[in-house]
Structure formats: structure tokens, C-alpha cells
Amino acid sequence: MDFEEIFENYYDRIYRYVYSILLNRENAEEVVSETFLAAYRAYHRYDPKMASPSTWLFRIAHNKTVDFVKSPAYSRVVPLSDEELHGGISDHTNDIEKRDMVERLYEKLSIEEREFLDMRYVMDLKDREVAEILDIPEKTINKRYQRLLKKCREIL
């Protein structure tokens, strides 16, 4: 698989992942650009026997997102605009209510918790892939999800 094909196949998933953590379109676009630039520069070292393209890219995106959150630029994050909150969402009231509920929940979770939820429910990654991306033991993943889902139920 050439890099152009990887870019086309994974750009949207990586963007959704980063956006769901940063909750800001401009910052997400910047981090995703940095992610793919870093991936392009390192593509000659990528070994498909060591990780799938998905795991490899999400690991880079995770690292770039963490770097961004630690940077001074992160303190300039602005709240979500109505356009960002409801952009691309159906005018159907139920869809907007669900989106608002998720946004309220995400505002009460830490960046790490949002990222963790997104890996399973947005990115549909397997426990093995999440463990590789976060560099933690695979057996820890399910317990973390259980604790986090309990917290989400309490918040809602």
C-alpha cells in the first residue's frame, strides 16, 4: 500500500479521533496535518509486520495530540461554536439532543477519558490495538472501559 492510499483510507478516521479529543476544528486540523506529515516522513521505516496502518497512524496521532495538549497553543482553545456543535448533524430534534448529550458528557471527561472512549466507540479499535497505541498491557483495557462507562452513567 502506498502512502497516498493510506492517507485516503485513514484521513477521516484520524481527523474524527483528534477532533473528539480537542473539540476544536482548527486545532484538530493542525494536529492531523502534523500526524500525516510525520507519517509520511517515517513511511520508509513503517513495517506492516509490526503494526497495521491503522495502529501505526493512531499511535502517531495520539502522540501528536498529547504533544499539542502539553503545548502553550492548547491554552488558547476556544469553546465549540454552534456550527461545530451541530455541523453535519441532521435537523431531526432527536439527533441534535443526542449530540448535545454527548458534548455535555465529553466536557466533563478528561482528555484521556475522551480519547479512550473514542478508540473503542468511534474508531472501533480492538483492545490489542488500543493497548499498542497507548503502550499499556492489553488486559488493562477492558477494566478501564468498565470503570469509564460506569463514570459516564453516573454523569448522565
Residue frames as qw, qx, qy, qz and C-alpha x, y, z in Angstrom:
[[0.000, 0.892, 0.453, 0.000, 0.00, 0.00, 0.00],
 [0.425, 0.362, -0.036, 0.829, 1.46, 3.36, -0.96],
 [0.161, -0.246, -0.467, 0.834, 1.26, 6.40, 1.31],
 [0.295, -0.043, -0.237, -0.925, -1.36, 8.16, -0.82],
 [0.585, -0.271, -0.688, -0.334, -3.70, 5.19, -0.34],
 [0.436, -0.308, -0.668, 0.518, -3.06, 5.18, 3.41],
 [0.011, 0.103, 0.152, -0.983, -3.82, 8.90, 3.55],
 [0.453, -0.126, -0.417, -0.778, -7.09, 8.48, 1.62],
 [0.611, -0.268, -0.737, -0.106, -8.17, 5.46, 3.68],
 [0.540, -0.387, -0.584, 0.466, -7.41, 6.88, 7.12],
 [0.120, 0.279, -0.067, 0.950, -7.65, 10.68, 6.99],
 [0.491, -0.505, -0.254, -0.663, -11.30, 10.87, 8.09],
 [0.803, -0.412, -0.424, 0.072, -10.85, 8.38, 10.94],
 [0.567, -0.054, -0.298, 0.766, -7.76, 10.15, 12.23],
 [0.058, -0.381, -0.048, -0.921, -9.48, 13.54, 11.98],
 [0.636, -0.536, -0.336, -0.442, -12.56, 12.34, 13.92],
 [0.783, -0.289, -0.413, 0.365, -10.30, 10.84, 16.56],
 [0.402, 0.053, -0.197, 0.893, -8.25, 14.01, 17.06],
 [0.230, -0.444, -0.184, -0.846, -11.29, 16.31, 16.89],
 [0.694, -0.525, -0.435, -0.232, -13.15, 14.30, 19.52],
 [0.680, -0.299, -0.352, 0.569, -10.24, 14.87, 21.90],
 [0.298, -0.025, -0.045, 0.953, -9.50, 18.52, 21.16],
 [0.101, 0.736, 0.643, -0.187, -13.09, 19.61, 20.39],
 [0.063, 0.811, -0.083, -0.575, -11.79, 22.36, 18.13],
 [0.803, 0.559, 0.202, 0.032, -11.73, 22.20, 14.33],
 [0.326, 0.878, -0.332, 0.111, -8.66, 24.37, 13.70],
 [0.358, -0.626, 0.680, -0.130, -6.56, 22.61, 16.31],
 [0.841, 0.064, 0.534, -0.064, -7.67, 19.20, 15.07],
 [0.713, 0.700, 0.012, 0.048, -6.76, 20.12, 11.50],
 [0.078, 0.844, -0.515, 0.129, -3.32, 21.26, 12.65],
 [0.557, -0.412, 0.710, -0.129, -2.65, 18.07, 14.63],
 [0.863, 0.306, 0.399, -0.047, -3.91, 15.85, 11.81],
 [0.535, 0.816, -0.211, 0.061, -1.65, 17.66, 9.35],
 [0.142, -0.721, 0.660, -0.154, 1.30, 17.13, 11.67],
 [0.783, -0.123, 0.590, -0.158, 0.31, 13.47, 12.06],
 [0.846, 0.481, 0.229, 0.035, 0.31, 12.76, 8.34],
 [0.312, 0.862, -0.382, 0.116, 3.47, 14.78, 7.76],
 [0.387, -0.574, 0.705, -0.153, 5.27, 12.75, 10.44],
 [0.843, 0.107, 0.518, -0.101, 3.85, 9.53, 8.99],
 [0.697, 0.716, -0.041, 0.013, 4.98, 10.49, 5.51],
 [0.093, 0.818, -0.550, 0.140, 8.48, 11.25, 6.73],
 [0.427, -0.400, 0.787, -0.194, 8.66, 7.92, 8.59],
 [0.876, 0.260, 0.050, -0.402, 6.89, 5.81, 5.97],
 [0.598, 0.526, -0.605, 0.009, 10.13, 4.24, 4.76],
 [0.007, 0.326, -0.841, 0.431, 10.56, 2.79, 8.28],
 [0.730, -0.061, 0.235, -0.639, 6.97, 1.53, 8.59],
 [0.108, 0.188, -0.971, -0.100, 6.85, -2.27, 8.89],
 [0.681, -0.168, -0.245, -0.670, 3.40, -3.83, 8.30],
 [0.689, -0.072, -0.712, 0.115, 4.58, -6.90, 10.22],
 [0.258, -0.009, -0.584, 0.769, 4.92, -4.79, 13.37],
 [0.204, 0.445, 0.500, -0.715, 1.61, -2.90, 13.22],
 [0.373, 0.637, 0.637, 0.222, -1.36, -2.35, 10.95],
 [0.223, 0.419, 0.160, 0.865, -1.54, 1.01, 9.15],
 [0.419, -0.744, -0.326, -0.406, -4.40, 1.92, 11.48],
 [0.741, -0.580, -0.184, 0.285, -2.46, 1.19, 14.67],
 [0.600, 0.029, 0.063, 0.797, 0.64, 2.93, 13.32],
 [0.052, 0.540, 0.236, 0.806, -1.27, 6.10, 12.35],
 [0.529, -0.750, -0.296, -0.264, -3.33, 6.22, 15.55],
 [0.743, -0.402, -0.161, 0.510, -0.15, 5.92, 17.59],
 [0.383, 0.185, 0.111, 0.898, 1.34, 8.89, 15.73],
 [0.223, -0.644, -0.323, -0.657, -1.93, 10.85, 16.10],
 [0.681, -0.648, -0.331, 0.087, -2.07, 10.01, 19.80],
 [0.646, -0.247, -0.083, 0.717, 1.48, 11.28, 20.31],
 [0.189, 0.341, 0.220, 0.894, 0.88, 14.45, 18.29],
 [0.401, -0.706, -0.382, -0.441, -2.34, 15.14, 20.20],
 [0.705, -0.573, -0.261, 0.327, -0.63, 14.67, 23.56],
 [0.511, -0.012, 0.043, 0.858, 2.18, 16.98, 22.42],
 [0.037, -0.538, -0.310, -0.783, -0.38, 19.60, 21.38],
 [0.556, -0.721, -0.379, -0.167, -2.27, 19.39, 24.67],
 [0.696, -0.460, -0.146, 0.531, 1.00, 19.96, 26.54],
 [0.432, 0.261, 0.170, 0.847, 1.92, 22.92, 24.34],
 [0.004, -0.335, -0.273, 0.902, 1.15, 26.59, 25.07],
 [0.257, -0.045, -0.520, -0.813, -1.12, 26.61, 21.99],
 [0.321, -0.378, -0.865, -0.075, -3.60, 24.38, 23.79],
 [0.135, -0.447, -0.527, 0.710, -4.38, 27.08, 26.36],
 [0.178, 0.255, -0.175, -0.934, -5.82, 29.16, 23.50],
 [0.038, -0.292, -0.915, -0.275, -8.54, 26.62, 22.76],
 [0.353, -0.054, 0.053, -0.933, -11.91, 28.28, 22.32],
 [0.532, 0.166, 0.720, -0.413, -15.26, 26.71, 23.20],
 [0.292, 0.262, 0.827, 0.403, -17.17, 24.92, 20.46],
 [0.271, 0.143, -0.123, -0.944, -19.27, 27.15, 18.27],
 [0.707, 0.267, 0.412, -0.509, -22.86, 26.25, 17.37],
 [0.662, 0.563, -0.378, -0.320, -21.62, 25.44, 13.88],
 [0.227, 0.422, -0.870, 0.117, -19.05, 22.99, 15.24],
 [0.408, -0.046, 0.761, -0.502, -21.53, 21.51, 17.69],
 [0.664, 0.398, 0.500, -0.388, -24.23, 20.91, 15.10],
 [0.322, 0.605, -0.511, -0.520, -22.38, 20.94, 11.80],
 [0.326, 0.221, -0.880, -0.266, -23.25, 17.92, 9.68],
 [0.156, 0.173, 0.885, -0.404, -25.99, 16.84, 12.08],
 [0.079, -0.480, -0.756, -0.438, -29.48, 16.20, 10.82],
 [0.237, -0.342, 0.074, -0.906, -32.12, 18.77, 11.72],
 [0.679, -0.377, -0.596, -0.204, -34.03, 15.97, 13.37],
 [0.401, -0.756, 0.216, -0.469, -34.50, 17.05, 17.01],
 [0.939, -0.333, 0.083, -0.002, -33.58, 13.65, 18.41],
 [0.804, 0.309, -0.096, 0.498, -30.20, 13.70, 16.62],
 [0.113, 0.711, -0.207, 0.662, -29.41, 17.17, 17.97],
 [0.669, -0.636, 0.155, -0.351, -30.42, 16.14, 21.50],
 [0.971, -0.113, 0.008, 0.212, -28.16, 13.08, 21.31],
 [0.597, 0.490, -0.137, 0.620, -25.28, 15.17, 20.03],
 [0.199, -0.758, 0.186, -0.593, -25.80, 17.75, 22.79],
 [0.858, -0.484, 0.091, -0.143, -25.84, 14.98, 25.41],
 [0.900, 0.107, -0.041, 0.421, -22.56, 13.56, 24.09],
 [0.319, 0.650, -0.150, 0.673, -20.99, 17.03, 24.01],
 [0.483, -0.730, 0.166, -0.455, -22.04, 17.68, 27.63],
 [0.955, -0.279, 0.058, 0.088, -20.62, 14.31, 28.66],
 [0.767, 0.340, -0.075, 0.539, -17.34, 14.93, 26.83],
 [0.024, 0.787, -0.170, 0.592, -16.96, 18.32, 28.53],
 [0.663, -0.638, 0.237, -0.312, -16.98, 16.52, 31.90],
 [0.971, -0.060, 0.085, 0.214, -14.43, 13.89, 30.92],
 [0.358, -0.694, 0.404, 0.477, -10.69, 14.35, 30.81],
 [0.444, 0.639, -0.479, -0.406, -8.86, 14.32, 27.51],
 [0.012, -0.302, 0.953, 0.017, -7.53, 10.86, 28.31],
 [0.445, 0.253, 0.776, -0.368, -11.03, 9.55, 29.03],
 [0.584, 0.634, 0.036, -0.506, -12.45, 11.01, 25.79],
 [0.290, 0.576, -0.711, -0.281, -9.58, 9.51, 23.84],
 [0.201, -0.128, 0.961, -0.143, -10.10, 6.13, 25.46],
 [0.558, 0.434, 0.560, -0.432, -13.84, 6.09, 24.65],
 [0.497, 0.692, -0.217, -0.476, -13.20, 7.21, 21.10],
 [0.042, 0.447, -0.868, -0.214, -10.76, 4.42, 20.43],
 [0.254, 0.141, 0.951, -0.100, -13.43, 1.82, 21.08],
 [0.348, 0.607, 0.645, -0.308, -16.68, 3.52, 20.07],
 [0.347, 0.823, -0.078, -0.443, -15.65, 5.98, 17.37],
 [0.191, 0.635, -0.693, -0.282, -12.59, 4.31, 15.88],
 [0.958, 0.017, -0.012, -0.285, -13.83, 0.77, 16.61],
 [0.313, 0.591, -0.727, 0.155, -10.34, -0.38, 17.58],
 [0.862, -0.207, -0.463, 0.008, -9.74, -3.75, 19.20],
 [0.635, -0.766, 0.078, 0.054, -8.29, -3.96, 22.72],
 [0.820, -0.073, 0.204, 0.530, -4.97, -5.13, 21.27],
 [0.406, 0.601, 0.194, 0.661, -4.76, -2.03, 19.04],
 [0.299, -0.900, -0.050, -0.313, -5.66, 0.32, 21.90],
 [0.794, -0.542, 0.118, 0.249, -3.01, -1.31, 24.09],
 [0.715, 0.178, 0.209, 0.642, -0.41, -0.82, 21.35],
 [0.163, 0.770, 0.170, 0.593, -1.35, 2.82, 20.79],
 [0.422, -0.845, 0.062, -0.322, -1.37, 3.70, 24.50],
 [0.456, 0.442, -0.689, 0.349, 1.54, 1.39, 25.32],
 [0.504, -0.349, 0.546, -0.570, -0.27, -0.34, 28.19],
 [0.166, -0.062, 0.984, 0.011, -0.98, -4.03, 28.83],
 [0.356, -0.175, -0.647, -0.651, -3.90, -5.43, 26.86],
 [0.386, -0.415, -0.814, 0.126, -5.54, -6.94, 29.97],
 [0.123, -0.327, -0.369, 0.861, -5.86, -3.45, 31.44],
 [0.120, -0.101, -0.422, -0.893, -8.04, -2.17, 28.59],
 [0.401, -0.457, -0.713, -0.350, -11.36, -3.86, 29.42],
 [0.423, -0.531, -0.559, 0.477, -11.20, -2.87, 33.10],
 [0.136, -0.225, -0.003, 0.965, -10.54, 0.75, 32.15],
 [0.247, -0.244, -0.557, -0.755, -13.53, 0.72, 29.80],
 [0.441, -0.522, -0.730, -0.013, -15.76, -0.70, 32.51],
 [0.338, -0.483, -0.380, 0.713, -14.72, 1.98, 35.01],
 [0.028, -0.116, 0.220, 0.968, -15.11, 4.74, 32.44],
 [0.306, -0.359, -0.676, -0.567, -18.55, 3.56, 31.33],
 [0.410, -0.572, -0.650, 0.285, -19.66, 3.50, 34.97],
 [0.216, -0.377, -0.131, 0.891, -18.46, 7.10, 35.34],
 [0.110, -0.099, -0.480, -0.865, -20.35, 8.09, 32.16],
 [0.366, -0.511, -0.745, -0.222, -23.57, 6.55, 33.51],
 [0.373, -0.556, -0.479, 0.568, -23.13, 8.49, 36.74],
 [0.111, -0.207, 0.130, 0.963, -22.59, 11.75, 34.84],
 [0.263, -0.198, -0.582, -0.744, -25.66, 11.20, 32.66]]
